[in-house]
């Protein structure tokens, strides 16, 4: 999940709270009889449009508030990128965006703003650390593509459509409830029509959400094309994607003039490298300072082969990295350049068996518990199946968490080894211990981001540091995460892969201290308590 996606999620959550509050007030006033007639349908639609407009109007200010961005003089502090940025903007008749830097080692970049002539470009320190000068230009070219294509306005306009249908769904439900309470002759018919409107609106809302995500993926690909045609070197963006999306990196040390330029770059921006990170050997680097092709192909295999990847793609605002890299390879051939990488691995199996096993393991507790309950109610007609169903559901949940989701035979591993597993998924945890340095937050610059980015000797990986309550995550991110940046750590947890590869953190060991998450313990305890309660209930019944 790129920084732009996480930024959009954070922004959407803030305005979703506003939308929820306004809709709650609307439902309350309707039930009290204050809102009647056509306003029952018109008002929620108006609220939806108003909230999206506010998100577009206020969003850039909110982003500047919640992200630690240092705005820089383009010519003085980014002299190696300034000519390219100015040239592209002049050729496409757009104003040069205001440029900022986030002092975080997690490599990423994003743009935001109101229109193409009121845009902001933000780059993290990690881009300068891990990408060479040409790759940096390619990354910036992609972001400039979003500005030139006016994606701020386009995505704002189309995102209002799902929200309108969701508002119609709420309005339909409220209208059905109001009609059912009416004593008129046609109240039953009106209630039925309102429910049909609500049902259709919800289906259209769901489908329109998928279409909005599809449009977003198309525009991401369009921005890739823009960068490729602007630089005439699609392979540069593909190489940068491998580092940013997969985390397969080597430090941008360079040689000769490029090395001196990179150091001058960092000094001009007043960057301080993460302590200890340079002590790691770039084990992923092959001849000539490129990432080893077998590691890249291994990481791409998951995107192209794993059934979970198909589900991810459907729900994602970005195409999976492997598809972007393959598309850039096609562009390379069209432009007379050798592709960054040719994916030539042969799929050895379907992988559907592991996917189905994951689904069965995750949902077995409620399926078998529900079947037992249904059997007791509709066939045996005995309430004794209530505690039996509870015991079956709780027992299966306990087994799932203890043996499948949170297995505890932790073994040492590396980022590159984990990325090469095409069978990974979000359900079955792979217990592993990683040793490395925390180079940044999971969401660079976000002041309350509790997640982290770890670099070991082979690459970067996202650490999902998730406590039982979200308020704890917020407080940890606000007051604790910053202290870990730059520290060598030993991270124990479960490797999973969904929209991104990540480590579901169990504990972090650093400077003689240990931070532990309690999700596994709480879920095991809750399952065991329900199992014991069901057993006591059954014994008491007998």
C-alpha positions as CSV (number, residue, x, y, z in Angstrom):
1,X,0.0,0.0,0.0
2,X,1.7,3.2,-1.2
3,X,1.9,6.4,0.8
4,X,-0.7,8.0,-1.5
5,X,-3.2,5.2,-0.6
6,X,-2.5,5.5,3.1
7,X,-2.8,9.3,2.8
8,X,-6.1,8.9,1.0
9,X,-7.4,6.5,3.6
10,X,-6.5,8.8,6.5
11,X,-8.2,11.7,4.8
12,X,-11.2,9.6,3.9
13,X,-11.6,8.4,7.5
14,X,-11.6,12.0,8.8
15,X,-14.4,13.0,6.4
16,X,-16.2,9.7,6.8
17,X,-16.6,10.7,10.4
18,X,-18.2,14.0,9.3
19,X,-20.5,12.1,6.9
20,X,-21.5,9.6,9.6
21,X,-22.2,12.4,12.1
22,X,-24.4,14.3,9.6
23,X,-26.2,11.1,8.5
24,X,-26.9,10.3,12.2
25,X,-28.4,13.7,12.7
26,X,-30.4,13.3,9.5
27,X,-31.8,9.9,10.6
28,X,-32.6,11.2,14.1
29,X,-34.5,14.3,12.8
30,X,-36.4,12.1,10.3
31,X,-37.5,9.7,13.0
32,X,-38.6,12.7,15.1
33,X,-40.7,13.9,12.2
34,X,-38.7,17.1,11.5
35,X,-37.7,15.9,8.1
36,X,-40.5,14.7,5.9
37,X,-41.6,14.3,2.3
38,X,-39.1,14.6,-0.5
39,X,-36.5,15.9,1.8
40,X,-36.0,12.3,3.1
41,X,-34.3,11.5,-0.2
42,X,-33.0,14.9,-1.3
43,X,-31.2,15.7,2.0
44,X,-28.9,12.7,2.3
45,X,-27.8,13.2,-1.4
46,X,-27.1,16.8,-0.6
47,X,-25.1,15.8,2.4
48,X,-23.0,13.3,0.3
49,X,-22.2,16.0,-2.3
50,X,-21.3,18.6,0.4
51,X,-19.0,16.2,2.2
52,X,-17.1,15.3,-0.9
53,X,-16.8,19.0,-1.8
54,X,-15.5,19.7,1.7
55,X,-13.0,16.9,1.3
56,X,-11.7,18.4,-2.0
57,X,-11.7,22.0,-0.6
58,X,-10.2,21.3,2.8
59,X,-8.2,18.0,2.1
60,X,-5.0,19.7,1.1
61,X,-5.0,21.8,4.3
62,X,-5.7,18.7,6.4
63,X,-2.8,16.8,4.7
64,X,-0.4,19.7,5.5
65,X,-1.6,19.6,9.1
66,X,-1.3,15.8,9.8
67,X,1.9,15.2,7.8
68,X,5.3,16.5,8.8
69,X,6.3,18.1,5.5
70,X,9.2,20.5,5.2
71,X,8.7,22.8,2.2
72,X,11.9,23.4,0.2
73,X,13.2,25.8,-2.4
74,X,13.2,23.6,-5.5
75,X,16.3,25.2,-7.1
76,X,18.4,25.5,-3.9
77,X,17.6,22.2,-2.2
78,X,16.6,19.9,-5.1
79,X,19.0,21.1,-7.9
80,X,19.1,17.6,-9.5
81,X,15.4,17.4,-9.9
82,X,14.5,21.1,-10.5
83,X,15.4,21.3,-14.2
84,X,13.3,18.2,-15.0
85,X,10.3,19.4,-13.0
86,X,10.4,22.8,-14.6
87,X,10.8,21.4,-18.1
88,X,7.8,19.0,-17.7
89,X,5.6,21.7,-16.3
90,X,6.5,24.2,-19.0
91,X,5.8,21.6,-21.8
92,X,2.4,20.7,-20.3
93,X,1.4,24.2,-19.4
94,X,1.0,23.7,-15.7
95,X,2.4,25.7,-12.8
96,X,5.4,24.2,-11.0
97,X,4.1,22.4,-7.9
98,X,5.1,23.5,-4.4
99,X,7.7,20.9,-3.4
100,X,8.2,19.4,0.1
101,X,10.2,16.7,1.8
102,X,9.4,14.2,4.5
103,X,12.4,13.3,6.6
104,X,11.6,9.6,6.7
105,X,13.6,6.6,5.3
106,X,10.5,4.9,3.9
107,X,10.8,5.5,0.2
108,X,7.7,7.1,-1.3
109,X,6.3,10.2,-3.0
110,X,2.9,11.7,-3.6
111,X,1.0,14.7,-4.9
112,X,-2.1,16.5,-3.6
113,X,-3.9,19.7,-4.2
114,X,-7.0,21.3,-5.6
115,X,-6.2,21.5,-9.4
116,X,-3.2,20.9,-11.6
117,X,-2.2,24.6,-11.1
118,X,-2.5,24.4,-7.3
119,X,-0.6,21.2,-6.7
120,X,1.9,20.0,-4.1
121,X,4.7,17.4,-4.7
122,X,6.1,15.5,-1.7
123,X,9.1,13.2,-1.6
124,X,10.4,11.2,1.3
125,X,14.1,10.9,2.2
126,X,13.9,7.2,1.4
127,X,13.6,8.0,-2.3
128,X,17.0,9.8,-2.2
129,X,18.5,7.0,-0.1
130,X,17.6,4.0,-2.2
131,X,16.9,5.3,-5.7
132,X,19.6,6.6,-8.0
133,X,19.3,10.0,-9.7
134,X,17.6,8.6,-12.8
135,X,15.1,6.6,-10.8
136,X,14.3,9.7,-8.7
137,X,13.5,11.5,-12.0
138,X,11.2,8.6,-13.0
139,X,9.4,8.6,-9.7
140,X,8.9,12.4,-9.9
141,X,7.7,12.0,-13.5
142,X,5.0,9.6,-12.4
143,X,3.8,12.1,-9.8
144,X,3.9,14.9,-12.3
145,X,1.7,12.7,-14.5
146,X,-1.0,12.9,-11.8
147,X,-0.7,16.7,-11.8
148,X,-0.8,17.0,-15.6
149,X,-3.8,14.7,-15.8
150,X,-5.7,16.7,-13.1
151,X,-6.3,13.6,-11.1
152,X,-7.3,15.6,-8.0
153,X,-10.5,16.9,-9.7
154,X,-11.3,13.7,-11.7
155,X,-11.1,11.4,-8.7
156,X,-13.1,13.8,-6.5
157,X,-15.9,14.0,-9.1
158,X,-16.2,10.3,-9.6
159,X,-15.9,9.5,-5.8
160,X,-19.1,11.4,-5.1
161,X,-21.1,8.8,-7.1
162,X,-20.8,5.9,-4.7
163,X,-21.5,8.2,-1.8
164,X,-24.7,9.4,-3.4
165,X,-26.0,5.9,-3.8
166,X,-25.0,5.1,-0.3
167,X,-27.0,8.2,0.8
168,X,-29.9,7.0,-1.3
169,X,-29.7,3.6,0.5
170,X,-29.9,5.3,3.9
171,X,-32.7,7.5,2.7
172,X,-34.6,4.5,1.3
173,X,-34.3,2.7,4.6
174,X,-35.5,5.7,6.6
175,X,-38.4,6.3,4.2
176,X,-39.4,2.6,4.5
177,X,-39.4,2.9,8.3
178,X,-41.4,6.1,8.1
179,X,-43.9,4.6,5.7
180,X,-44.4,1.5,7.8
181,X,-45.4,3.7,10.8
182,X,-47.9,5.6,8.7
183,X,-51.6,4.6,8.9
184,X,-52.4,5.4,5.3
185,X,-53.9,2.9,2.9
186,X,-50.9,2.8,0.7
187,X,-48.3,2.8,3.5
188,X,-47.4,-0.8,2.9
189,X,-46.8,-0.3,-0.8
190,X,-44.8,2.9,-0.1
191,X,-42.6,1.0,2.4
192,X,-42.0,-1.8,-0.1
193,X,-41.0,0.7,-2.9
194,X,-38.7,2.4,-0.4
195,X,-37.0,-0.9,0.5
196,X,-36.6,-1.7,-3.2
197,X,-34.9,1.7,-3.7
198,X,-32.7,1.1,-0.8
199,X,-31.7,-2.4,-2.0
200,X,-30.9,-1.2,-5.6
201,X,-29.0,1.8,-4.3
202,X,-26.8,-0.5,-2.1
203,X,-26.0,-2.8,-5.0
204,X,-25.2,0.2,-7.2
205,X,-23.1,1.7,-4.4
206,X,-21.0,-1.5,-4.1
207,X,-20.6,-1.8,-7.9
208,X,-19.7,1.9,-8.3
209,X,-17.1,1.6,-5.6
210,X,-15.4,-1.1,-7.7
211,X,-15.7,1.1,-10.8
212,X,-14.1,4.0,-9.0
213,X,-11.2,1.8,-8.0
214,X,-10.9,0.6,-11.6
215,X,-10.7,4.2,-12.8
216,X,-8.0,4.9,-10.2
217,X,-6.0,1.9,-11.4
218,X,-6.3,3.2,-15.0
219,X,-5.1,6.6,-14.0
220,X,-2.1,5.1,-12.1
221,X,-1.2,3.3,-15.3
222,X,-1.6,6.5,-17.2
223,X,0.8,8.2,-14.8
224,X,3.3,5.4,-15.4
225,X,3.0,5.9,-19.2
226,X,3.5,9.7,-18.7
227,X,6.7,9.0,-16.7
228,X,7.9,6.5,-19.3
229,X,7.3,8.7,-22.3
230,X,8.7,11.8,-20.5
231,X,12.0,10.2,-19.5
232,X,12.1,7.8,-22.5
233,X,13.3,5.2,-20.1
234,X,10.4,3.1,-18.7
235,X,13.0,0.7,-17.1
236,X,13.9,3.4,-14.6
237,X,10.4,3.6,-13.1
238,X,10.2,-0.2,-13.1
239,X,13.5,-0.3,-11.1
240,X,12.2,2.3,-8.7
241,X,9.0,0.3,-8.3
242,X,10.9,-2.8,-7.2
243,X,12.5,-0.8,-4.5
244,X,9.5,1.2,-3.3
245,X,6.7,-1.4,-3.7
246,X,8.7,-4.6,-3.0
247,X,11.4,-3.2,-0.8
248,X,14.2,-5.0,-2.6
249,X,16.9,-2.4,-2.3
250,X,20.5,-1.5,-2.2
251,X,21.6,1.8,-0.9
252,X,22.3,4.5,-3.4
253,X,26.0,4.9,-2.8
254,X,26.9,5.2,-6.4
255,X,30.4,6.0,-7.5
256,X,32.4,9.0,-8.6
257,X,30.3,12.1,-9.5
258,X,27.0,10.3,-8.8
259,X,28.1,9.4,-5.3
260,X,29.2,13.0,-4.6
261,X,26.0,14.3,-6.0
262,X,23.9,12.1,-3.9
263,X,25.8,13.1,-0.7
264,X,25.4,16.8,-1.7
265,X,21.7,16.1,-2.2
266,X,21.3,14.8,1.3
267,X,23.4,17.5,2.9
268,X,21.4,20.3,1.1
269,X,18.3,18.8,2.5
270,X,19.8,18.4,6.0
271,X,19.0,14.7,6.1
272,X,20.4,12.5,8.9
273,X,20.8,8.9,7.9
274,X,19.1,6.3,10.2
275,X,21.8,5.3,12.7
276,X,23.4,2.0,11.8
277,X,21.6,1.4,8.5
278,X,24.8,1.8,6.5
279,X,26.3,-1.1,8.4
280,X,24.1,-3.5,6.5
281,X,25.5,-5.2,3.4
282,X,23.3,-4.8,0.3
283,X,22.8,-8.6,-0.2
284,X,20.1,-8.0,-2.8
285,X,22.5,-6.2,-5.1
286,X,23.8,-8.0,-8.2
287,X,26.5,-7.0,-10.7
288,X,26.5,-3.3,-11.6
289,X,24.4,-2.3,-8.5
290,X,21.1,-3.7,-9.6
291,X,18.7,-5.9,-7.6
292,X,19.2,-9.6,-8.4
293,X,16.7,-10.6,-11.0
294,X,15.7,-13.9,-9.4
295,X,14.6,-12.0,-6.3
296,X,12.5,-9.6,-8.3
297,X,10.9,-12.5,-10.2
298,X,10.2,-14.2,-6.9
299,X,8.4,-11.1,-5.6
300,X,6.5,-10.7,-8.8
301,X,5.3,-14.3,-8.8
302,X,2.9,-13.6,-5.9
303,X,1.2,-10.8,-7.8
304,X,0.8,-12.9,-10.9
305,X,0.0,-16.4,-9.5
306,X,-1.6,-16.2,-6.1
307,X,-5.4,-16.2,-6.0
308,X,-5.3,-13.7,-3.1
309,X,-3.7,-11.2,-5.6
310,X,-6.8,-11.3,-7.8
311,X,-8.9,-10.3,-4.8
312,X,-6.4,-7.5,-3.8
313,X,-6.4,-6.1,-7.4
314,X,-10.2,-5.8,-7.4
315,X,-10.1,-3.8,-4.2
316,X,-7.0,-1.7,-4.9
317,X,-6.6,1.8,-6.2
318,X,-3.3,0.8,-7.7
319,X,-2.4,-2.0,-10.1
320,X,-0.2,-4.6,-8.4
321,X,3.5,-3.9,-8.9
322,X,4.1,-6.9,-11.1
323,X,1.5,-5.8,-13.7
324,X,3.0,-2.3,-13.7
325,X,6.5,-3.6,-14.2
326,X,5.3,-5.8,-17.1
327,X,3.4,-2.9,-18.7
328,X,6.6,-0.8,-18.4
329,X,8.6,-3.6,-20.0
330,X,6.2,-3.5,-22.9
331,X,6.7,0.3,-23.2
332,X,10.5,-0.3,-23.0
333,X,10.4,-2.5,-26.1
334,X,8.2,0.1,-27.9
335,X,10.8,2.8,-27.2
336,X,13.7,0.6,-28.2
337,X,15.0,0.0,-24.7
338,X,15.7,-3.3,-23.0
339,X,13.0,-4.0,-20.3
340,X,14.1,-3.8,-16.7
341,X,13.1,-7.4,-16.2
342,X,11.5,-10.2,-18.2
343,X,9.2,-12.4,-16.1
344,X,9.8,-15.8,-17.6
345,X,9.0,-18.1,-14.6
346,X,6.6,-21.0,-15.3
347,X,3.7,-21.3,-12.9
348,X,4.3,-24.7,-11.2
349,X,0.8,-25.1,-9.7
350,X,-2.6,-23.4,-9.5
351,X,-2.2,-22.3,-5.8
352,X,-6.0,-22.5,-5.4
353,X,-5.7,-25.3,-2.8
354,X,-3.8,-23.0,-0.4
355,X,-6.3,-20.2,-1.0
356,X,-9.3,-22.5,-0.3
357,X,-7.5,-23.8,2.8
358,X,-7.1,-20.3,4.1
359,X,-10.8,-19.5,3.5
360,X,-11.9,-22.8,5.2
361,X,-9.6,-22.2,8.2
362,X,-10.8,-18.6,8.7
363,X,-14.5,-19.2,8.3
364,X,-14.9,-22.8,9.7
365,X,-15.9,-21.5,13.2
366,X,-19.1,-19.7,12.1
367,X,-19.9,-22.1,9.3
368,X,-19.9,-25.3,11.5
369,X,-21.3,-23.4,14.5
370,X,-24.1,-22.0,12.4
371,X,-24.9,-25.4,10.8
372,X,-25.0,-27.0,14.3
373,X,-27.4,-24.3,15.4
374,X,-29.6,-24.7,12.4
375,X,-29.7,-28.5,12.9
376,X,-30.7,-28.0,16.5
377,X,-33.5,-25.5,15.7
378,X,-35.0,-26.9,12.5
379,X,-34.3,-30.6,12.7
380,X,-33.8,-31.8,16.3
381,X,-35.9,-28.9,17.6
382,X,-33.8,-28.9,20.8
383,X,-32.3,-25.9,22.6
384,X,-29.5,-28.1,23.9
385,X,-27.7,-27.4,20.6
386,X,-27.1,-23.8,21.7
387,X,-24.2,-24.6,24.0
388,X,-23.0,-27.3,21.6
389,X,-22.9,-24.8,18.7
390,X,-21.1,-22.3,20.9
391,X,-18.5,-25.0,21.9
392,X,-17.9,-26.0,18.3
393,X,-17.5,-22.4,17.1
394,X,-15.3,-21.4,20.0
395,X,-13.2,-24.6,19.7
396,X,-12.6,-24.1,16.0
397,X,-11.8,-20.4,16.5
398,X,-9.3,-21.4,19.2
399,X,-7.6,-23.9,17.0
400,X,-7.5,-21.4,14.1
401,X,-5.8,-18.7,16.1
402,X,-3.4,-21.1,17.9
403,X,-2.4,-23.3,15.0
404,X,-3.0,-21.4,11.8
405,X,-3.2,-17.6,12.2
406,X,-0.7,-17.3,15.0
407,X,1.7,-20.3,14.9
408,X,4.6,-19.8,17.3
409,X,7.6,-21.7,15.9
410,X,9.5,-18.5,15.1
411,X,12.6,-18.9,12.9
412,X,15.2,-16.4,11.6
413,X,14.5,-15.1,8.1
414,X,15.2,-12.2,5.7
415,X,13.0,-9.9,3.8
416,X,14.1,-11.3,0.4
417,X,13.3,-14.9,1.5
418,X,9.8,-13.8,2.6
419,X,9.0,-12.0,-0.6
420,X,9.9,-15.0,-2.7
421,X,7.1,-17.1,-1.1
422,X,4.3,-17.2,-3.7
423,X,1.9,-19.0,-1.3
424,X,1.8,-16.3,1.3
425,X,-1.5,-14.7,2.2
426,X,-3.3,-12.7,4.8
427,X,-4.7,-15.6,6.8
428,X,-2.0,-18.2,7.5
429,X,0.9,-16.6,9.4
430,X,4.5,-17.5,8.7
431,X,6.3,-17.2,12.1
432,X,9.6,-15.4,11.6
433,X,12.3,-13.3,13.3
434,X,13.8,-10.4,11.4
435,X,16.8,-8.3,12.5
436,X,17.4,-4.9,11.0
437,X,17.1,-1.1,11.5
438,X,13.9,1.0,11.7
439,X,14.3,3.5,8.9
440,X,10.9,5.2,9.2
441,X,7.2,5.1,9.9
442,X,4.8,2.9,8.0
443,X,3.1,6.1,6.8
444,X,6.0,8.5,6.4
445,X,5.3,11.9,7.9
446,X,1.9,10.9,9.5
447,X,2.2,12.1,13.0
448,X,0.2,9.2,14.5
449,X,1.4,6.4,12.4
450,X,2.2,3.5,14.7
451,X,3.5,1.2,12.0
452,X,7.1,1.0,11.0
453,X,9.5,0.3,8.1
454,X,12.4,-2.1,8.8
455,X,15.5,-2.6,6.7
456,X,17.5,-5.8,7.0
457,X,20.5,-6.9,4.9
458,X,18.2,-7.8,1.9
459,X,15.4,-5.2,1.8
460,X,12.6,-3.2,3.4
461,X,9.4,-4.5,4.9
462,X,6.3,-2.9,6.5
463,X,5.9,-3.7,10.2
464,X,2.2,-3.8,11.2
465,X,2.4,-2.8,14.9
466,X,-1.3,-3.3,15.9
467,X,-2.6,-3.3,19.5
468,X,-6.0,-4.5,20.7
469,X,-7.6,-1.0,20.7
470,X,-7.2,1.7,18.0
471,X,-6.8,4.4,20.7
472,X,-3.7,2.5,21.9
473,X,-2.3,2.5,18.3
474,X,-3.0,6.2,18.0
475,X,-1.1,7.0,21.3
476,X,1.8,4.7,20.4
477,X,2.1,6.4,17.0
478,X,1.9,9.9,18.6
479,X,4.3,9.4,21.4
480,X,6.3,6.2,20.9
481,X,7.0,5.3,17.3
482,X,9.3,8.3,16.6
483,X,11.8,7.0,19.3
484,X,12.3,3.8,17.3
485,X,13.4,5.4,14.1
486,X,17.1,4.7,13.5
487,X,17.2,2.0,16.1
488,X,18.5,-1.6,15.4
489,X,15.6,-4.0,16.3
490,X,14.7,-7.7,16.5
491,X,11.2,-8.0,15.2
492,X,9.3,-11.2,15.9
493,X,5.9,-11.8,14.2
494,X,4.0,-13.4,11.4
495,X,4.7,-12.7,7.7
496,X,1.6,-12.0,5.7
497,X,0.9,-10.6,2.3
498,X,-2.2,-8.9,0.9
499,X,-2.1,-5.4,-0.6
500,X,1.5,-5.3,0.6
501,X,4.0,-7.7,2.1
502,X,4.1,-7.1,5.9
503,X,5.1,-8.4,9.2
504,X,2.3,-8.7,11.8
505,X,4.3,-7.8,14.8
506,X,4.3,-9.9,18.0
507,X,7.2,-8.2,19.7
508,X,10.0,-5.7,19.1
509,X,13.3,-5.9,21.0
510,X,15.5,-2.9,21.0
511,X,18.0,-1.3,23.4
512,X,17.3,-3.9,26.0
513,X,13.6,-3.2,25.9
514,X,10.7,-5.3,24.5
515,X,7.4,-4.0,23.1
516,X,4.7,-6.7,22.8
517,X,1.3,-6.7,21.0
518,X,-1.5,-8.6,22.6
519,X,-3.8,-9.4,19.7
520,X,-2.9,-13.1,19.7
521,X,-3.3,-13.4,23.5
522,X,-6.7,-11.6,23.6
523,X,-8.1,-13.7,20.8
524,X,-7.0,-16.9,22.3
525,X,-8.4,-15.9,25.7
526,X,-11.7,-14.9,24.3
527,X,-12.0,-18.1,22.3
528,X,-11.1,-20.2,25.4
529,X,-13.6,-18.3,27.6
530,X,-16.4,-19.0,25.2
531,X,-15.4,-22.6,24.9
532,X,-15.4,-23.0,28.7
533,X,-18.7,-21.1,29.0
534,X,-20.3,-23.5,26.4
535,X,-19.0,-26.5,28.3
536,X,-20.3,-25.3,31.6
537,X,-23.6,-24.4,30.0
538,X,-23.9,-27.9,28.4
539,X,-23.0,-29.6,31.7
540,X,-25.6,-27.5,33.6
541,X,-28.2,-28.3,30.9
542,X,-27.5,-32.1,31.3
